[in-house]
Amino acid sequence: MSSERAEIAVLRLGGPRLAYTECDQMKEMFNQLLRAGQVRIALDFSDVEFMDSTMIGTLVASVRRVNSFEGRVAICNLSAPLERLIAILKLEGTFLVCKSVEEAREKLGA
C-alpha cells in the first residue's frame, strides 16, 4: 500500500489479494492519515482482485472511523468481482464508489 500526500489522500492498495495478513498495515495507514488531519481518502483498487472477509471488516471499521472525524472515503477502480461483492454486502452507502481516482477526487471535493 502506498499513499500520496495531498488535500485528498490516495491509497493505492497492493494486490492482487488483500487478506488478513495486511489488516494491521491498513489500520496503521488510516491512523497515520487521521493523525495528519487527512479525512478525505480515496482507495485505489486497480491492482486488487480479491479481499477476504477480515480485510472487508477492517476496511469498514476504518471507514467508519474516518466518518467519525466528518471525513469521507471513496473506493475506485474496482474489478467486476469486487463491485459485485460490495453490492452483495450492501456496502455502497459505507463508502463512495467511483470508477476512477479522478472521479473520486472530484466527488471528495478536490
C-alpha positions, 0 to 999 in steps of 0.5 A, spaced: 500 500 500 502 506 498 499 513 499 500 520 496 500 526 500 495 531 498 488 535 500 485 528 498 489 522 500 490 516 495 491 509 497 493 505 492 492 498 495 497 492 493 494 486 490 492 482 487 489 479 494 488 483 500 487 478 506 488 478 513 495 478 513 495 486 511 489 488 516 494 491 521 498 495 515 491 498 513 489 500 520 496 503 521 495 507 514 488 510 516 491 512 523 497 515 520 492 519 515 487 521 521 493 523 525 495 528 519 488 531 519 487 527 512 479 525 512 478 525 505 481 518 502 480 515 496 482 507 495 485 505 489 483 498 487 486 497 480 491 492 482 486 488 487 482 482 485 480 479 491 479 481 499 477 476 504 472 477 509 477 480 515 480 485 510 472 487 508 471 488 516 477 492 517 476 496 511 469 498 514 471 499 521 476 504 518 471 507 514 467 508 519 472 511 523 474 516 518 466 518 518 467 519 525 472 525 524 466 528 518 471 525 513 469 521 507 472 515 503 471 513 496 473 506 493 475 506 485 477 502 480 474 496 482 474 489 478 467 486 476 468 481 482 469 486 487 463 491 485 459 485 485 461 483 492 460 490 495 453 490 492 452 483 495 454 486 502 450 492 501 456 496 502 455 502 497 452 507 502 459 505 507 463 508 502 463 512 495 464 508 489 467 511 483 470 508 477 476 512 477 481 516 482 479 522 478 472 521 479 473 520 486 477 526 487 472 530 484 466 527 488 471 528 495 471 535 493 478 536 490 
